[in-house]
């Protein structure tokens, strides 16, 4: 087998491993999510559930957990190997940036609490002001260990990250159960998701350090020693990725915030339950598509056309249509299990969720094909263009049809502004020999890529 063929086969095997890992996580993730929602609603009520969900949303919305630096780490590991000096220096620079982001985010979160500003920022469904600030401060602690995901993707071990992430929602369930047993009140549930994320990212980072041979003690000791331990430049890839990281969550993951301001608390609850039902399918699509990044990148670096983007998109859309139809059909019975009489999804909301799954399936392969230093600039342009369109359309449709509005806006923007233009643009760059050395983007953009489904 030729080297090119071998690398291509290895890349497609990575796709299969990630898909199987996500499939293995589907049941425990779904069960833990549904049980957590049921527990909070039954024990603490809809108000506590809305506050809990808004914290989860805020974690996705705050783009300071990566700042595009993970893309540079993954690119260095993929291009030079984890043992190279450049990879170590790139990781050090990324760690310094995220350390500053941690300190800034935690400080800002607590200052907002001191000013009593969180309820005004989050709307009527906000939880207690102090708990909002504490939750975001805890979330900031997860930034630095989050680099483990970028490291694992760079050495084709994305399935390890997916398997570790399987324990995220069960950890939230255990933490929520502990709050119930201790009788500390429903407000404390807001602290559980960020705390679970800290645990999850720390485990991922430890595994990544063992896999790549990076000494985490060297990394931590070197953080303040800028003159003795210089870093490496990371701007080439991190710049456009930073634009995407900043804009995408705001444009496409702000649905609950929009509903909290424009619609009702019931609309927020209905949307949140529906999204919990479709989220595992979106995560499966994302995990399956993510390893396509190095497949496309290696093909371009070797002057090959690579896999057919059109065929991949059709394949993903077929799978997405099947998943969307099944989940739309069972959404109301599952919602009744979660919230009892307090939740009623109707017809339009499940259908909108199914369409959002199809939109995600159409968008992910296209997004992966655009992830190199040249094409990612166009991806950043599309993301910035989608920002005002999605928010404006979400607000308008939320006023017309309630909880389904933001999902329908996401479908329209995801297909019309991102998937179709991206597919056309990617095909215009398929000629061999026109590309820079292969680079692989940041895995934490999955949160941003989920934008097309939130």
Secondary structure as a PSIPRED ss2 file (coil, helix, strand):
# PSIPRED VFORMAT (PSIPRED V4.0)

   1 X C   1.000  0.000  0.000
   2 X C   1.000  0.000  0.000
   3 X H   0.000  1.000  0.000
   4 X H   0.000  1.000  0.000
   5 X H   0.000  1.000  0.000
   6 X H   0.000  1.000  0.000
   7 X H   0.000  1.000  0.000
   8 X H   0.000  1.000  0.000
   9 X H   0.000  1.000  0.000
  10 X H   0.000  1.000  0.000
  11 X H   0.000  1.000  0.000
  12 X H   0.000  1.000  0.000
  13 X H   0.000  1.000  0.000
  14 X H   0.000  1.000  0.000
  15 X H   0.000  1.000  0.000
  16 X H   0.000  1.000  0.000
  17 X H   0.000  1.000  0.000
  18 X H   0.000  1.000  0.000
  19 X H   0.000  1.000  0.000
  20 X H   0.000  1.000  0.000
  21 X H   0.000  1.000  0.000
  22 X H   0.000  1.000  0.000
  23 X H   0.000  1.000  0.000
  24 X H   0.000  1.000  0.000
  25 X H   0.000  1.000  0.000
  26 X H   0.000  1.000  0.000
  27 X H   0.000  1.000  0.000
  28 X H   0.000  1.000  0.000
  29 X H   0.000  1.000  0.000
  30 X H   0.000  1.000  0.000
  31 X H   0.000  1.000  0.000
  32 X H   0.000  1.000  0.000
  33 X H   0.000  1.000  0.000
  34 X H   0.000  1.000  0.000
  35 X H   0.000  1.000  0.000
  36 X H   0.000  1.000  0.000
  37 X H   0.000  1.000  0.000
  38 X H   0.000  1.000  0.000
  39 X H   0.000  1.000  0.000
  40 X H   0.000  1.000  0.000
  41 X H   0.000  1.000  0.000
  42 X H   0.000  1.000  0.000
  43 X H   0.000  1.000  0.000
  44 X H   0.000  1.000  0.000
  45 X C   1.000  0.000  0.000
  46 X H   0.000  1.000  0.000
  47 X H   0.000  1.000  0.000
  48 X H   0.000  1.000  0.000
  49 X H   0.000  1.000  0.000
  50 X H   0.000  1.000  0.000
  51 X H   0.000  1.000  0.000
  52 X H   0.000  1.000  0.000
  53 X H   0.000  1.000  0.000
  54 X H   0.000  1.000  0.000
  55 X H   0.000  1.000  0.000
  56 X H   0.000  1.000  0.000
  57 X H   0.000  1.000  0.000
  58 X H   0.000  1.000  0.000
  59 X H   0.000  1.000  0.000
  60 X H   0.000  1.000  0.000
  61 X H   0.000  1.000  0.000
  62 X C   1.000  0.000  0.000
  63 X H   0.000  1.000  0.000
  64 X H   0.000  1.000  0.000
  65 X H   0.000  1.000  0.000
  66 X C   1.000  0.000  0.000
  67 X C   1.000  0.000  0.000
  68 X C   1.000  0.000  0.000
  69 X H   0.000  1.000  0.000
  70 X H   0.000  1.000  0.000
  71 X H   0.000  1.000  0.000
  72 X H   0.000  1.000  0.000
  73 X H   0.000  1.000  0.000
  74 X H   0.000  1.000  0.000
  75 X H   0.000  1.000  0.000
  76 X H   0.000  1.000  0.000
  77 X H   0.000  1.000  0.000
  78 X H   0.000  1.000  0.000
  79 X H   0.000  1.000  0.000
  80 X H   0.000  1.000  0.000
  81 X C   1.000  0.000  0.000
  82 X C   1.000  0.000  0.000
  83 X C   1.000  0.000  0.000
  84 X C   1.000  0.000  0.000
  85 X H   0.000  1.000  0.000
  86 X H   0.000  1.000  0.000
  87 X H   0.000  1.000  0.000
  88 X H   0.000  1.000  0.000
  89 X H   0.000  1.000  0.000
  90 X H   0.000  1.000  0.000
  91 X H   0.000  1.000  0.000
  92 X H   0.000  1.000  0.000
  93 X H   0.000  1.000  0.000
  94 X H   0.000  1.000  0.000
  95 X H   0.000  1.000  0.000
  96 X H   0.000  1.000  0.000
  97 X H   0.000  1.000  0.000
  98 X H   0.000  1.000  0.000
  99 X H   0.000  1.000  0.000
 100 X H   0.000  1.000  0.000
 101 X H   0.000  1.000  0.000
 102 X H   0.000  1.000  0.000
 103 X H   0.000  1.000  0.000
 104 X H   0.000  1.000  0.000
 105 X H   0.000  1.000  0.000
 106 X H   0.000  1.000  0.000
 107 X H   0.000  1.000  0.000
 108 X H   0.000  1.000  0.000
 109 X H   0.000  1.000  0.000
 110 X H   0.000  1.000  0.000
 111 X H   0.000  1.000  0.000
 112 X H   0.000  1.000  0.000
 113 X H   0.000  1.000  0.000
 114 X H   0.000  1.000  0.000
 115 X C   1.000  0.000  0.000
 116 X C   1.000  0.000  0.000
 117 X C   1.000  0.000  0.000
 118 X H   0.000  1.000  0.000
 119 X H   0.000  1.000  0.000
 120 X H   0.000  1.000  0.000
 121 X H   0.000  1.000  0.000
 122 X H   0.000  1.000  0.000
 123 X C   1.000  0.000  0.000
 124 X C   1.000  0.000  0.000
 125 X C   1.000  0.000  0.000
 126 X C   1.000  0.000  0.000
 127 X C   1.000  0.000  0.000
 128 X C   1.000  0.000  0.000
 129 X H   0.000  1.000  0.000
 130 X H   0.000  1.000  0.000
 131 X H   0.000  1.000  0.000
 132 X H   0.000  1.000  0.000
 133 X H   0.000  1.000  0.000
 134 X H   0.000  1.000  0.000
 135 X H   0.000  1.000  0.000
 136 X H   0.000  1.000  0.000
 137 X H   0.000  1.000  0.000
 138 X H   0.000  1.000  0.000
 139 X H   0.000  1.000  0.000
 140 X H   0.000  1.000  0.000
 141 X C   1.000  0.000  0.000
 142 X H   0.000  1.000  0.000
 143 X H   0.000  1.000  0.000
 144 X H   0.000  1.000  0.000
 145 X H   0.000  1.000  0.000
 146 X C   1.000  0.000  0.000
 147 X H   0.000  1.000  0.000
 148 X H   0.000  1.000  0.000
 149 X H   0.000  1.000  0.000
 150 X H   0.000  1.000  0.000
 151 X H   0.000  1.000  0.000
 152 X H   0.000  1.000  0.000
 153 X H   0.000  1.000  0.000
 154 X H   0.000  1.000  0.000
 155 X C   1.000  0.000  0.000
 156 X C   1.000  0.000  0.000
 157 X C   1.000  0.000  0.000
 158 X H   0.000  1.000  0.000
 159 X H   0.000  1.000  0.000
 160 X H   0.000  1.000  0.000
 161 X H   0.000  1.000  0.000
 162 X H   0.000  1.000  0.000
 163 X H   0.000  1.000  0.000
 164 X H   0.000  1.000  0.000
 165 X H   0.000  1.000  0.000
 166 X H   0.000  1.000  0.000
 167 X H   0.000  1.000  0.000
 168 X H   0.000  1.000  0.000
 169 X H   0.000  1.000  0.000
 170 X H   0.000  1.000  0.000
 171 X H   0.000  1.000  0.000
 172 X H   0.000  1.000  0.000
 173 X H   0.000  1.000  0.000
 174 X H   0.000  1.000  0.000
 175 X H   0.000  1.000  0.000
 176 X H   0.000  1.000  0.000
 177 X H   0.000  1.000  0.000
 178 X H   0.000  1.000  0.000
 179 X H   0.000  1.000  0.000
 180 X H   0.000  1.000  0.000
 181 X H   0.000  1.000  0.000
 182 X H   0.000  1.000  0.000
 183 X C   1.000  0.000  0.000
 184 X C   1.000  0.000  0.000
 185 X C   1.000  0.000  0.000
 186 X H   0.000  1.000  0.000
 187 X H   0.000  1.000  0.000
 188 X H   0.000  1.000  0.000
 189 X H   0.000  1.000  0.000
 190 X H   0.000  1.000  0.000
 191 X H   0.000  1.000  0.000
 192 X H   0.000  1.000  0.000
 193 X H   0.000  1.000  0.000
 194 X H   0.000  1.000  0.000
 195 X H   0.000  1.000  0.000
 196 X H   0.000  1.000  0.000
 197 X H   0.000  1.000  0.000
 198 X H   0.000  1.000  0.000
 199 X H   0.000  1.000  0.000
 200 X H   0.000  1.000  0.000
 201 X H   0.000  1.000  0.000
 202 X H   0.000  1.000  0.000
 203 X H   0.000  1.000  0.000
 204 X H   0.000  1.000  0.000
 205 X H   0.000  1.000  0.000
 206 X H   0.000  1.000  0.000
 207 X H   0.000  1.000  0.000
 208 X H   0.000  1.000  0.000
 209 X H   0.000  1.000  0.000
 210 X H   0.000  1.000  0.000
 211 X H   0.000  1.000  0.000
 212 X H   0.000  1.000  0.000
 213 X C   1.000  0.000  0.000
 214 X C   1.000  0.000  0.000
 215 X C   1.000  0.000  0.000
 216 X H   0.000  1.000  0.000
 217 X H   0.000  1.000  0.000
 218 X H   0.000  1.000  0.000
 219 X H   0.000  1.000  0.000
 220 X H   0.000  1.000  0.000
 221 X H   0.000  1.000  0.000
 222 X H   0.000  1.000  0.000
 223 X C   1.000  0.000  0.000
 224 X C   1.000  0.000  0.000
 225 X C   1.000  0.000  0.000
 226 X C   1.000  0.000  0.000
 227 X C   1.000  0.000  0.000
 228 X C   1.000  0.000  0.000
 229 X C   1.000  0.000  0.000
 230 X C   1.000  0.000  0.000
 231 X C   1.000  0.000  0.000
 232 X C   1.000  0.000  0.000
 233 X C   1.000  0.000  0.000
 234 X C   1.000  0.000  0.000
 235 X H   0.000  1.000  0.000
 236 X H   0.000  1.000  0.000
 237 X H   0.000  1.000  0.000
 238 X H   0.000  1.000  0.000
 239 X H   0.000  1.000  0.000
 240 X H   0.000  1.000  0.000
 241 X H   0.000  1.000  0.000
 242 X H   0.000  1.000  0.000
 243 X H   0.000  1.000  0.000
 244 X H   0.000  1.000  0.000
 245 X H   0.000  1.000  0.000
 246 X H   0.000  1.000  0.000
 247 X H   0.000  1.000  0.000
 248 X H   0.000  1.000  0.000
 249 X H   0.000  1.000  0.000
 250 X H   0.000  1.000  0.000
 251 X H   0.000  1.000  0.000
 252 X H   0.000  1.000  0.000
 253 X C   1.000  0.000  0.000
 254 X C   1.000  0.000  0.000
 255 X H   0.000  1.000  0.000
 256 X H   0.000  1.000  0.000
 257 X H   0.000  1.000  0.000
 258 X H   0.000  1.000  0.000
 259 X H   0.000  1.000  0.000
 260 X H   0.000  1.000  0.000
 261 X H   0.000  1.000  0.000
 262 X H   0.000  1.000  0.000
 263 X C   1.000  0.000  0.000
 264 X C   1.000  0.000  0.000
 265 X H   0.000  1.000  0.000
 266 X H   0.000  1.000  0.000
 267 X H   0.000  1.000  0.000
 268 X H   0.000  1.000  0.000
 269 X H   0.000  1.000  0.000
 270 X H   0.000  1.000  0.000
 271 X H   0.000  1.000  0.000
 272 X H   0.000  1.000  0.000
 273 X H   0.000  1.000  0.000
 274 X H   0.000  1.000  0.000
 275 X H   0.000  1.000  0.000
 276 X H   0.000  1.000  0.000
 277 X H   0.000  1.000  0.000
 278 X H   0.000  1.000  0.000
 279 X H   0.000  1.000  0.000
 280 X H   0.000  1.000  0.000
 281 X H   0.000  1.000  0.000
 282 X H   0.000  1.000  0.000
 283 X H   0.000  1.000  0.000
 284 X H   0.000  1.000  0.000
 285 X H   0.000  1.000  0.000
 286 X H   0.000  1.000  0.000
 287 X H   0.000  1.000  0.000
 288 X H   0.000  1.000  0.000
 289 X H   0.000  1.000  0.000
 290 X H   0.000  1.000  0.000
 291 X C   1.000  0.000  0.000
 292 X H   0.000  1.000  0.000
 293 X H   0.000  1.000  0.000
 294 X H   0.000  1.000  0.000
 295 X H   0.000  1.000  0.000
 296 X H   0.000  1.000  0.000
 297 X H   0.000  1.000  0.000
 298 X H   0.000  1.000  0.000
 299 X H   0.000  1.000  0.000
 300 X H   0.000  1.000  0.000
 301 X H   0.000  1.000  0.000
 302 X C   1.000  0.000  0.000
 303 X C   1.000  0.000  0.000
 304 X C   1.000  0.000  0.000
 305 X C   1.000  0.000  0.000
 306 X C   1.000  0.000  0.000
 307 X C   1.000  0.000  0.000
 308 X C   1.000  0.000  0.000
 309 X H   0.000  1.000  0.000
 310 X H   0.000  1.000  0.000
 311 X H   0.000  1.000  0.000
 312 X H   0.000  1.000  0.000
 313 X H   0.000  1.000  0.000
 314 X H   0.000  1.000  0.000
 315 X H   0.000  1.000  0.000
 316 X H   0.000  1.000  0.000
 317 X H   0.000  1.000  0.000
 318 X H   0.000  1.000  0.000
 319 X H   0.000  1.000  0.000
 320 X H   0.000  1.000  0.000
 321 X H   0.000  1.000  0.000
 322 X H   0.000  1.000  0.000
 323 X H   0.000  1.000  0.000
 324 X H   0.000  1.000  0.000
 325 X H   0.000  1.000  0.000
 326 X H   0.000  1.000  0.000
 327 X H   0.000  1.000  0.000
 328 X H   0.000  1.000  0.000
 329 X H   0.000  1.000  0.000
 330 X H   0.000  1.000  0.000
 331 X H   0.000  1.000  0.000
 332 X H   0.000  1.000  0.000
 333 X H   0.000  1.000  0.000
 334 X H   0.000  1.000  0.000
 335 X H   0.000  1.000  0.000
 336 X H   0.000  1.000  0.000
 337 X H   0.000  1.000  0.000
 338 X H   0.000  1.000  0.000
 339 X H   0.000  1.000  0.000
 340 X H   0.000  1.000  0.000
 341 X H   0.000  1.000  0.000
 342 X H   0.000  1.000  0.000
 343 X C   1.000  0.000  0.000
 344 X C   1.000  0.000  0.000
 345 X C   1.000  0.000  0.000
 346 X C   1.000  0.000  0.000
 347 X C   1.000  0.000  0.000
 348 X H   0.000  1.000  0.000
 349 X H   0.000  1.000  0.000
 350 X H   0.000  1.000  0.000
 351 X H   0.000  1.000  0.000
 352 X H   0.000  1.000  0.000
 353 X H   0.000  1.000  0.000
 354 X H   0.000  1.000  0.000
 355 X H   0.000  1.000  0.000
 356 X H   0.000  1.000  0.000
 357 X H   0.000  1.000  0.000
 358 X H   0.000  1.000  0.000
 359 X H   0.000  1.000  0.000
 360 X H   0.000  1.000  0.000
 361 X H   0.000  1.000  0.000
 362 X H   0.000  1.000  0.000
 363 X H   0.000  1.000  0.000
 364 X H   0.000  1.000  0.000
 365 X H   0.000  1.000  0.000
 366 X H   0.000  1.000  0.000
 367 X H   0.000  1.000  0.000
 368 X H   0.000  1.000  0.000
 369 X H   0.000  1.000  0.000
 370 X C   1.000  0.000  0.000
 371 X C   1.000  0.000  0.000
 372 X C   1.000  0.000  0.000
 373 X C   1.000  0.000  0.000
 374 X C   1.000  0.000  0.000
 375 X H   0.000  1.000  0.000
 376 X H   0.000  1.000  0.000
 377 X H   0.000  1.000  0.000
 378 X H   0.000  1.000  0.000
 379 X H   0.000  1.000  0.000
 380 X H   0.000  1.000  0.000
 381 X H   0.000  1.000  0.000
 382 X H   0.000  1.000  0.000
 383 X H   0.000  1.000  0.000
 384 X H   0.000  1.000  0.000
 385 X H   0.000  1.000  0.000
 386 X H   0.000  1.000  0.000
 387 X H   0.000  1.000  0.000
 388 X H   0.000  1.000  0.000
 389 X H   0.000  1.000  0.000
 390 X H   0.000  1.000  0.000
 391 X H   0.000  1.000  0.000
 392 X H   0.000  1.000  0.000
 393 X H   0.000  1.000  0.000
 394 X H   0.000  1.000  0.000
 395 X H   0.000  1.000  0.000
 396 X H   0.000  1.000  0.000
 397 X H   0.000  1.000  0.000
 398 X H   0.000  1.000  0.000
 399 X H   0.000  1.000  0.000
 400 X H   0.000  1.000  0.000
 401 X H   0.000  1.000  0.000
 402 X C   1.000  0.000  0.000
 403 X C   1.000  0.000  0.000
 404 X H   0.000  1.000  0.000
 405 X H   0.000  1.000  0.000
 406 X H   0.000  1.000  0.000
 407 X H   0.000  1.000  0.000
 408 X H   0.000  1.000  0.000
 409 X H   0.000  1.000  0.000
 410 X H   0.000  1.000  0.000
 411 X H   0.000  1.000  0.000
 412 X H   0.000  1.000  0.000
 413 X H   0.000  1.000  0.000
 414 X H   0.000  1.000  0.000
 415 X H   0.000  1.000  0.000
 416 X H   0.000  1.000  0.000
 417 X H   0.000  1.000  0.000
 418 X H   0.000  1.000  0.000
 419 X H   0.000  1.000  0.000
 420 X H   0.000  1.000  0.000
 421 X H   0.000  1.000  0.000
 422 X H   0.000  1.000  0.000
 423 X H   0.000  1.000  0.000
 424 X H   0.000  1.000  0.000
 425 X H   0.000  1.000  0.000
 426 X H   0.000  1.000  0.000
 427 X H   0.000  1.000  0.000
 428 X C   1.000  0.000  0.000
 429 X C   1.000  0.000  0.000
 430 X C   1.000  0.000  0.000
 431 X C   1.000  0.000  0.000
 432 X C   1.000  0.000  0.000
 433 X C   1.000  0.000  0.000
 434 X C   1.000  0.000  0.000
 435 X C   1.000  0.000  0.000
 436 X C   1.000  0.000  0.000
 437 X C   1.000  0.000  0.000
 438 X C   1.000  0.000  0.000
 439 X C   1.000  0.000  0.000
 440 X C   1.000  0.000  0.000
 441 X C   1.000  0.000  0.000
 442 X C   1.000  0.000  0.000
 443 X C   1.000  0.000  0.000
 444 X C   1.000  0.000  0.000
 445 X H   0.000  1.000  0.000
 446 X H   0.000  1.000  0.000
 447 X H   0.000  1.000  0.000
 448 X H   0.000  1.000  0.000
 449 X H   0.000  1.000  0.000
 450 X H   0.000  1.000  0.000
 451 X H   0.000  1.000  0.000
 452 X H   0.000  1.000  0.000
 453 X H   0.000  1.000  0.000
 454 X C   1.000  0.000  0.000
